[in-house]
Amino acid sequence: FSREIEKKMWPLPVSSLYMCGNSSVETLRKLGILTIKDLALADPGILEAHLKSHGRLLWQYANGIDDSPVITHPVKAKCIGNSITLSRDALTAGQAKTALLSLSESVASRLRAARQQALSESIEIKYADFQTVSHQTTFSVPVDSDRTIYETACRLFDEIWSQAPIR
């Protein structure tokens, strides 16, 4: 374990460590573990008592230990998606569907570039009041067509849009 890594990583808060989410950060805070250095120097047994096997994993990461195999080939994406936040609220279905067209073209292009096809599609609408709704469907055959993805997005949109302004 290099001294250089210790100098750069150990002063950082535990929240900066890969796989250390809010719940783990809170548990570690209660144990007085605030930095990656605190975690690296902690007793792994105590970490396991409070965080189970995840505590051991975090301790290993803090100490630069990872026995996972190195993946040397590209991994097929499980999900290809896209989203935007509009610069102003969309008030009509037409305005929203203009955004859906751009998103559909982008997703279809990325699917084709990855030589993949979609088996399902989902949309999420965030309203101006920040409430969100989502809807999804499964295709009977895999798709990568702009038109099919767009038409499906429009159908899903029509099925859930409440007519409220969209952000």
ChimeraX attribute file (.defattr): number of C-alpha atoms within 10 A of each C-alpha:
attribute: neighborCount
match mode: 1-to-1
recipient: residues
	/A:1	8
	/A:2	8
	/A:3	7
	/A:4	9
	/A:5	11
	/A:6	16
	/A:7	11
	/A:8	9
	/A:9	18
	/A:10	20
	/A:11	13
	/A:12	15
	/A:13	16
	/A:14	28
	/A:15	17
	/A:16	13
	/A:17	17
	/A:18	10
	/A:19	13
	/A:20	18
	/A:21	12
	/A:22	11
	/A:23	10
	/A:24	18
	/A:25	19
	/A:26	16
	/A:27	15
	/A:28	22
	/A:29	13
	/A:30	10
	/A:31	15
	/A:32	12
	/A:33	19
	/A:34	18
	/A:35	21
	/A:36	24
	/A:37	20
	/A:38	20
	/A:39	25
	/A:40	20
	/A:41	13
	/A:42	16
	/A:43	13
	/A:44	18
	/A:45	14
	/A:46	13
	/A:47	21
	/A:48	16
	/A:49	11
	/A:50	14
	/A:51	17
	/A:52	13
	/A:53	14
	/A:54	15
	/A:55	23
	/A:56	18
	/A:57	19
	/A:58	25
	/A:59	24
	/A:60	16
	/A:61	18
	/A:62	24
	/A:63	20
	/A:64	15
	/A:65	12
	/A:66	11
	/A:67	7
	/A:68	6
	/A:69	6
	/A:70	7
	/A:71	7
	/A:72	6
	/A:73	6
	/A:74	6
	/A:75	7
	/A:76	9
	/A:77	9
	/A:78	7
	/A:79	12
	/A:80	15
	/A:81	14
	/A:82	14
	/A:83	15
	/A:84	10
	/A:85	10
	/A:86	11
	/A:87	7
	/A:88	10
	/A:89	15
	/A:90	20
	/A:91	14
	/A:92	12
	/A:93	15
	/A:94	11
	/A:95	12
	/A:96	20
	/A:97	19
	/A:98	14
	/A:99	15
	/A:100	22
	/A:101	18
	/A:102	15
	/A:103	20
	/A:104	27
	/A:105	18
	/A:106	16
	/A:107	22
	/A:108	24
	/A:109	15
	/A:110	17
	/A:111	21
	/A:112	14
	/A:113	10
	/A:114	12
	/A:115	10
	/A:116	18
	/A:117	16
	/A:118	20
	/A:119	14
	/A:120	16
	/A:121	18
	/A:122	15
	/A:123	19
	/A:124	16
	/A:125	20
	/A:126	15
	/A:127	18
	/A:128	15
	/A:129	10
	/A:130	10
	/A:131	10
	/A:132	11
	/A:133	14
	/A:134	13
	/A:135	14
	/A:136	13
	/A:137	14
	/A:138	12
	/A:139	13
	/A:140	8
	/A:141	9
	/A:142	12
	/A:143	19
	/A:144	21
	/A:145	18
	/A:146	19
	/A:147	14
	/A:148	14
	/A:149	24
	/A:150	21
	/A:151	16
	/A:152	21
	/A:153	24
	/A:154	20
	/A:155	12
	/A:156	19
	/A:157	23
	/A:158	13
	/A:159	10
	/A:160	14
	/A:161	17
	/A:162	12
	/A:163	12
	/A:164	14
	/A:165	18
	/A:166	24
	/A:167	19
